[in-house]
Amino acid sequence: TVAETEKLNATLNSLKSSTQPVVVICPRGKGGAERTVNYLAKQGIAPYRLFILTNGQDGWPYAVESK
């Protein structure tokens, strides 16, 4: 969506100036994550820095503490 693209665009300068890996997390680690990785690569983020969390949030095997 336009709102999601705007959120990504707001992070681009920070991502471009960094050398750290970028882990994309979505609910299931499928289409949304793949589209995000493709978009970030097209915007100039080096593909070797882009990773998708396998199985997304649903596959995260660790307990998550709430604040």
DABEL-V861551 format. One record per backbone hydrogen bond with DSSP energy under -0.5 kcal/mol. NH is the residue of the N-H (numbers start at 1). CO is the residue of the C=O. E is the energy in kcal/mol with one decimal. If there is no record, write none. Layout:
NH;CO;E, NH;CO;E
//
This chain:
5;1;-2.2, 6;2;-2.4, 7;3;-1.8, 8;4;-2.1, 9;5;-2.8, 10;6;-1.8, 11;7;-0.6, 11;8;-1.4, 12;8;-0.7, 12;9;-0.7, 15;11;-2.6, 16;12;-3.1, 17;13;-1.8, 18;14;-0.5, 18;15;-0.8, 22;49;-3.8, 23;21;-0.5, 24;22;-0.6, 24;51;-3.4, 25;23;-0.5, 34;30;-2.6, 35;31;-2.7, 36;32;-1.9, 37;33;-2.7, 38;34;-2.5, 39;35;-2.4, 40;36;-2.8, 41;37;-2.4, 42;38;-2.2, 43;39;-1.4, 44;41;-1.5, 45;40;-2.4, 49;46;-2.1, 50;47;-1.4, 51;22;-2.8, 53;24;-2.3, 54;52;-0.6, 56;53;-2.5, 57;26;-2.4, 58;27;-2.7, 59;55;-1.3, 59;56;-0.9, 60;57;-1.2, 65;63;-0.5
//
